[in-house]
Amino acid sequence: MPESLPEAAPTQTTTALCQTLAEKLQARGWMMATAESCTGGLIAGACTDLSGSSNWFERGFVTYSNAAKTELLGVDTVLIDTHGAVSEIVARAMAEGALRHSHAQVSVAVTGVAGPTGGSADKPVGTVWFGWCVAGHTTTGLRCFDGDRAAVRAQTVAHALARLAALLDTAGRPSPA
């Protein structure tokens, strides 16, 4: 079952969220990686908008197609065929694959239906599954966002970053160098 964490403050900007992440990751000497489908690299873009992001952002995978999820992240095609690309198990596999295929210690993955097409009764437009790997622990979450394609993608970026920051808080304090 997906873990529940507190929401980010609604006034927090993406830039502020990235700055918070930068501070938390650098305090631990950790790097992060992203695995993005429905956001098409917007999370990585938000992170790398900050000067000095090479100190804490390792790489981003844009895995929009199912083939990319399999080829770049190692997501098993059986998982995609059985559960669909927009599913908890695929988000988890994407987050874990991003760590396996990078030098990062932390990852975030998103897979969803940004719209305006592609939705279904089971997975309407705005449905997004998230996966986060922090300190050897994978957490998933599901959100259903309102709005047009741009709004769904923007909310996805903000939620992905806010949850990652919250998970870093629960990962404990960094070890002294």
Secondary structure, DSSP 8 states (H G I E B T S, - for coil): ---------TT--HHHHHHHHHHHHHHHT--EEEEESTTTTHHHHHHHTSTTGGGTEEEEEE--SHHHHHHHH---HHHHHHH-SSSHHHHHHHHHHHHHTSS-SEEEEEEE--SSSS--SSS-TTEEEEEEEETTEEEEEEEE--SSHHHHHHHHHHHHHHHHHHHHHHT------
